[in-house]
Structure formats: structure tokens, C-alpha cells
């Protein structure tokens, strides 16, 4: 791993200058990004950074604009119901992000009067904001000289420095090295320039080093290490977890839904009754003992599969029609009402499988 201090005084200023010059010509026009010469809105930066976790820019753009139209500032989001926030988030996935964003907005409203704090060491106290997000908000919205290293920037800097330790485990060490390169002027633009460079030129495979503004100083390029850096830790194989769903339908076509526990997978969201997740499906006899109501439950052919970051879900579905609604603590909704309901994508897929109508 290179010693940054040896090259810091001679090259860091030039590195920032060349990167920012490139950024001024090639910066992406993104819904959450301030126009040149405008101050960034810390709330918009915050929402975008949370949405972009585990999600592509293309997927986030439409969600971001709809979210901001509905809740344009911290105070309005803090006043919203969690159900409404989760419903707006539905389809974007990783719903803990939405719960934390809502909880964080209430924290800011109560602790700071709805005004975002300006320093990374204050921002990190907000629920759902980790070191990277705190640095990104502080640098982009408030000009604090801190390193904001997302996945794209991480790849750029790991190559630029020929950083040989495995990521994400050594992320803190890499951020510390990058911190010495962050310029005193325009630290937010520096962070966004790294993000843009990693998304367009310093891509995971076949990076376009010939047009990269940093190639002359890039240690990986000089040492022919570009294709093997950054080094990644071996991923743990995803667990396969299985469950049975029970889709109860009344005479009017409404479906019975219940709320999941607030904590854990899909916390606080709606679903048909579901057996606990486990390695194997329950036996047919055990399955019917798990049904929420007595009825003529019929097993739907096929298995619904859904991939999450840490597991693969497999769901088999039982369906039953009821002439009178059984008593239960859940709610009955028509399929057309699902759009405005906080249903996880996995449950929407399962309901499409279970019902003849599109949901």
C-alpha cells in the first residue's frame, strides 16, 4: 500500500484540481444535486443518499422526485405517518432505510427544530445515518472537509492509491487516506466528482483509463493492477429461507392483510398471514394448522422466489375463498388498493401469483 504522506504535498492539490476540472465539464445532472453555483439542500442530499444505498441511480430518480413532492422538507416528513412513508417507498426495497429516514426526521424535528446539523460528528447521531452518509451530507451540503466515499468513489480511490486491503472491511483505513486528498475548497464537489468518475469511467470492468483525469497519477494504472483492484472480501452465500402464505379472499375480492412486527424483515409493512421463515417448508398437515382461519385452503402451484441482500426467499401460497369475512386483527383490501399500501415487493409478487387479477 502506498505511503500517502510521501506524495501528499506534491500531488494532492493537483489531483483535486484535475478532478474538479473534469467534474465541471462532465458532472451528472441528478434530481437531488444542486446546480452549479447553487447551495445544496441538506435534506435532499440526505434522502438521496439513503435511497441510493443498495440501489442504482436510475432506479432512485423517480422515487426521489415523488418522495420530495410529497415531503419537501424535514418537518413535513417528520409529520407523516410511517404507513404513508412505507407505502411511498414500496418497490424501492430495503425498507429499514425508510423506517430509519422517518425516525431520523422526527429526531431532527425534536432535537434540532427541523434544522439539519452541519457537522459530520453531529449528523451521525441521527438515527439511520452512518459514517459515510454523515460525511456526504457534511461535505456536499455544508462544505466540511471530510471524505465521502460511496461504492464508486471507493473503487476510484482504491485504484488511485493501489490500496491492497480487502473491502469493505478496510473501508475506514481507505477513508482516512482519502481524507488527506480532500481539498479545502469544494470538498462536496470533490466527493461528487469521485462518484461520477466511478460511475462513468473507473467502472468495475474495463475502465476507460485513457480518458480518466487521474490516470497519470493512478498507482493501479501504473502498476497494471486496475483489473484486480479493489480487492473484495469473499461474500457469504445467501441463506435460502422458506415460508407459507395464506391468501384469504372475500366475496367482493378483498384480501386479508396483517402487519409485520415493527422490527426485523419488512418491519411494520403489510402482508398476507405468513408462517415463520425457516429452512424447510412445513408439511401439508402442519401447514394447515398455521392458517389464520378455518376454510378450504388450496395450495397454489409453483413457488414464488425473491432475492434479498442476505437471503433468498421461497414462498408457497395457499388460497381460500370466504363468503363471510372471518374475524381477525388485520384489514381487508381490494387489489386496486395495494398500490397505496406498504406492501414489500416480495409480497406483491406473491399476491400476483395467488390472484387472477393484477396487483
Secondary structure as UniProt FT lines:
FT   HELIX           4..26
FT   TURN            31..32
FT   TURN            36..37
FT   HELIX           42..52
FT   TURN            53..54
FT   HELIX           57..70
FT   HELIX           74..79
FT   HELIX           82..89
FT   TURN            90..91
FT   HELIX           96..112
FT   TURN            113..114
FT   HELIX           120..123
FT   TURN            124..125
FT   TURN            127..128
FT   HELIX           131..142
FT   HELIX           151..160
FT   TURN            161..162
FT   TURN            168..170
FT   HELIX           171..179
FT   TURN            180..181
FT   HELIX           187..200
FT   HELIX           209..211
FT   TURN            213..214
FT   HELIX           215..217
FT   HELIX           219..222
FT   TURN            223..224
FT   TURN            226..228
FT   STRAND          239..250
FT   TURN            251..252
FT   STRAND          255..259
FT   TURN            265..268
FT   STRAND          270..271
FT   STRAND          273..274
FT   HELIX           284..289
FT   STRAND          298..299
FT   STRAND          304..307
FT   STRAND          311..322
FT   STRAND          331..333
FT   HELIX           335..340
FT   HELIX           345..354
//
